[in-house]
Amino acid sequence: MHKEDIHWLSIFGLQHSGLSALRVKGRIIDRWGKVGYARLFNGSSILTVALAFFSMNFWGWLYFLTNPEAVQPVLLFPGVILIALGLIVSTKASQAISVSTVADMRTDRKPQLVTDGIYSRIRHPLYLATILLLLGMAAVYPFANVLVFALSLIGYVLVGAWLEERKLVLQYGQEYLEYRKKAGFMVPVLRRQGH
């Protein structure tokens, strides 16, 4: 991975973390509303991660069509399955929680804690979905720069999830501490017999 790749990954991390900070989020929502915040956050996230992704200067994304002898089925098929699982998890999470709910984490009011649907079993399904997608991408494209890119973002996601846990405990207090006992961090808790 080149310096430029790390530079763009750093910009993505700063953008994502900066716009997620409660103080920054509250100010943007106060000025442009929840829809404005959601558009700014999503648009800038997509732009910065795309710039980081394309900064790898790897243009052989269709190698399995143009160079089929390079395909490694032992990695390709599990990679496709991981990507499919990531898409399923992200869809289930999106059904349970909307962008406006996430965007409404203001300091002057406390949004409702979402604990139903997929959130009844796992506290951070969108982070899990991101990790599954990144691992799938690294398996489908088994190249060093893609692997470094995926592992770098997975590291960022894990740190982000840990920091978000701290923020949610501060925001929801005992309600969140009780919820943590029932739902897994990023591995779903299976229902116990009798529940």
Summary of the structure (lengths in Angstrom):
residues: 195
radius of gyration: 18.5
end to end distance: 48.4
largest distance: 58.4
contacts: 555
relative contact order: 0.14
helix: 74%
strand: 1%
